[in-house]
Amino acid sequence: LMKMMIMITKIIAMTKMMQMLVMMMEIIVIMKII
């Protein structure tokens, strides 16, 4: 049960990191366009 919780938290952390990276990329693209 503990291992499952750790795996879930790791997956959530990874997805949050990916979302942050996507947001950064979007900001860079917008900056280039303007």
C-alpha positions as CSV (number, residue, x, y, z in Angstrom):
1,L,0.0,0.0,0.0
2,M,2.8,2.4,0.8
3,K,4.6,1.6,-2.5
4,M,1.4,2.5,-4.4
5,M,1.1,5.8,-2.6
6,I,4.7,6.6,-3.4
7,M,4.2,5.7,-7.1
8,I,1.0,7.9,-7.2
9,T,2.8,10.9,-5.6
10,K,5.7,10.4,-8.1
11,I,3.4,10.4,-11.1
12,I,1.6,13.5,-9.8
13,A,4.9,15.3,-9.3
14,M,6.0,14.3,-12.9
15,T,2.7,15.6,-14.4
16,K,3.0,18.9,-12.5
17,M,6.6,19.3,-13.7
18,M,5.4,18.6,-17.3
19,Q,2.6,21.2,-17.0
20,M,5.2,23.8,-15.7
21,L,7.4,23.1,-18.7
22,V,4.5,23.4,-21.1
23,M,3.6,26.8,-19.5
24,M,7.2,28.0,-19.8
25,M,7.3,26.9,-23.5
26,E,4.0,28.8,-24.2
27,I,5.3,31.9,-22.5
28,I,8.5,31.8,-24.7
29,V,6.4,31.3,-27.9
30,I,4.2,34.3,-26.9
31,M,7.3,36.4,-26.2
32,K,8.7,35.6,-29.6
33,I,5.5,36.4,-31.4
34,I,5.2,39.8,-29.8
